């Protein structure tokens, strides 16, 4: 093999080996900075949960908008 091909293979091997780091890039205590509130589906999750509960009670059963499982009690 030529010298440039060997260098390219060595560089590719180093790049692939560096991608297998065991340490996470983002620490658990740093994730709060990445969780932007604008990315959430609801502006107020507590109010949305209350509205969801009221909707289910008004429908007369839990899972009124669809749910997993059948009538036998299994999921």
C-alpha positions in Angstrom: 0.0 0.0 0.0 1.1 3.5 -0.5 2.0 5.8 2.3 -1.1 8.1 1.8 -3.5 5.2 1.9 -2.0 4.0 5.1 -2.3 7.5 6.6 -5.9 7.7 5.6 -6.7 4.3 7.0 -5.0 5.2 10.3 -6.9 8.5 10.5 -10.2 6.8 9.8 -9.4 4.2 12.5 -8.6 6.9 15.0 -11.8 8.8 14.1 -13.9 5.6 14.6 -12.1 4.8 17.8 -12.7 8.3 19.2 -16.4 8.0 18.6 -16.7 5.1 21.1 -16.0 7.2 24.2 -17.6 5.9 27.4 -18.2 9.2 28.9 -21.4 11.0 28.0 -21.1 14.4 26.2 -23.9 16.0 28.3 -23.8 15.4 32.0 -27.2 14.8 33.8 -26.9 18.1 35.6 -26.3 20.0 32.3 -29.4 18.7 30.6 -31.6 21.4 32.2 -29.9 23.9 30.0 -30.8 22.0 26.8 -34.4 21.5 27.7 -35.8 24.6 26.2 -39.4 25.4 27.2 -40.3 26.5 23.7 -39.8 22.8 22.6 -42.7 21.5 24.8 -46.0 20.6 23.4 -48.0 22.4 26.1 -47.4 25.9 27.4 -48.7 24.9 30.8 -48.5 21.1 31.5 -50.4 21.2 34.8 -53.3 23.0 33.2 -53.2 20.6 30.2 -53.3 17.6 32.5 -56.3 19.0 34.3 -58.1 19.7 31.1 -57.3 16.1 29.9 -58.7 14.7 33.2 -61.9 16.8 32.8 -62.3 15.5 29.2 -62.0 11.9 30.3 -64.5 12.4 33.1 -66.9 14.1 30.8 -66.6 11.2 28.3 -67.5 8.8 31.2 -64.5 6.5 30.9 -60.8 6.5 31.0 -59.0 6.4 27.7 -61.8 8.1 25.8 -59.4 9.2 23.0 -58.0 5.7 22.5 -55.8 3.5 24.6 -53.8 0.3 24.5 -55.2 -3.1 25.5 -58.6 -4.7 25.4 -61.5 -5.3 27.7 -59.9 -8.3 29.4 -57.6 -6.1 31.5 -54.4 -6.9 29.7 -52.2 -4.2 28.2 
